[in-house]
């Protein structure tokens, strides 16, 4: 069955246009609620959101949908995606929902679903919900309509959880940390957690107004963080995205550190302590070849999956690995969480700094990346990757890079983009290859 609503990370789109309308959100609540009505207990769904203006609308629609099929609703308000996953488990809920479009601009929104175990739904569950979306909802009798309740201590519960992942023997005293919360879901909890662990905290992106989420701030725009770290003489900078499930770091010299370097550091620090499980790290096809080579020198493998943190997690569970993630900053640490958690990943980086007594600039550059170039080509309709001319150019590029690099070309699962990535030891060759493919895709999409 082809997917109509779900992409690589839930349902996402431009607000007030399908599939991100209040009407469809109501139906998603009804369909997901019906799918998880199992057993004769009182069913419960936990709903969190980021700080987008449209979050109020989508939240109300989802509440209507879930309660109409007999599910009680617990509302968390603005909370990170990993907090929703954690609270779904701890509150023994049947389902968790995060209303967010992650790193996208405010005018987009999305719906992410978590099962009762706190993990993102499987392809099978998503397809089952899609099938129910095409049917009339089975509404309950009036006396069985669900109730909605907002809990006030959700922030404190998540801060306590995040701090519990930081070693008891360590403190952040003496460290000056800049944290950029992207005017998103972690604008309260992340600075609070760092302060409670003893750090001097400089906060950026903590004044959400409904439309400034990810706006020239956060993990996709680290320039402000770089400037602030250098100007303030901070020891490190941490940048989250709108729903705080990804992390990008800036070292004390203002250099941006991506998810590949962070995974290498965390994995090797855990290996040093005897805590690393599995035979390596799980990442996507987008991770740098330099990471693969670096891990190999330490006797560890890099297992690659298709793009999407849910696929990384599936492979981690299959292989028994406890460290994985994406170059974009989704770091999954299954000893602590069931999904990417930017704050928890940041605390593990800080623990390595404090434990090894090293500056960020001496610790975070784990390996020399292979020259890599990623460009996006926007298209309006059609399937430009299916054009014969594009296929010929791609085949030629693969032959050219054979043995000296890699080529990854894919359609985005969240936006109308074709992503073209090439890497190899020769930077000029990489740039030529990407330019040639992008030109062919643009012509096919015209």
Secondary structure as GFF3:
##gff-version 3
##sequence-region A 1 446
A	DSSP	beta_strand	11	14	.	.	.	ID=ss1
A	DSSP	alpha_helix	22	35	.	.	.	ID=ss2
A	DSSP	beta_strand	44	49	.	.	.	ID=ss3
A	DSSP	alpha_helix	55	68	.	.	.	ID=ss4
A	DSSP	beta_strand	72	78	.	.	.	ID=ss5
A	DSSP	alpha_helix	81	90	.	.	.	ID=ss6
A	DSSP	beta_strand	95	99	.	.	.	ID=ss7
A	DSSP	beta_strand	108	115	.	.	.	ID=ss8
A	DSSP	alpha_helix	123	133	.	.	.	ID=ss9
A	DSSP	three_ten_helix	142	144	.	.	.	ID=ss10
A	DSSP	beta_strand	148	150	.	.	.	ID=ss11
A	DSSP	alpha_helix	154	164	.	.	.	ID=ss12
A	DSSP	beta_strand	176	180	.	.	.	ID=ss13
A	DSSP	alpha_helix	189	196	.	.	.	ID=ss14
A	DSSP	beta_strand	200	204	.	.	.	ID=ss15
A	DSSP	alpha_helix	223	232	.	.	.	ID=ss16
A	DSSP	beta_strand	236	240	.	.	.	ID=ss17
A	DSSP	beta_strand	247	250	.	.	.	ID=ss18
A	DSSP	beta_strand	256	257	.	.	.	ID=ss19
A	DSSP	alpha_helix	259	272	.	.	.	ID=ss20
A	DSSP	beta_strand	280	284	.	.	.	ID=ss21
A	DSSP	alpha_helix	289	297	.	.	.	ID=ss22
A	DSSP	beta_strand	301	305	.	.	.	ID=ss23
A	DSSP	alpha_helix	309	319	.	.	.	ID=ss24
A	DSSP	beta_strand	323	325	.	.	.	ID=ss25
A	DSSP	beta_strand	331	333	.	.	.	ID=ss26
A	DSSP	alpha_helix	342	356	.	.	.	ID=ss27
A	DSSP	alpha_helix	360	363	.	.	.	ID=ss28
A	DSSP	beta_strand	372	378	.	.	.	ID=ss29
A	DSSP	three_ten_helix	384	386	.	.	.	ID=ss30
A	DSSP	alpha_helix	388	401	.	.	.	ID=ss31
A	DSSP	beta_strand	405	411	.	.	.	ID=ss32
A	DSSP	beta_strand	417	424	.	.	.	ID=ss33
A	DSSP	alpha_helix	427	445	.	.	.	ID=ss34
###
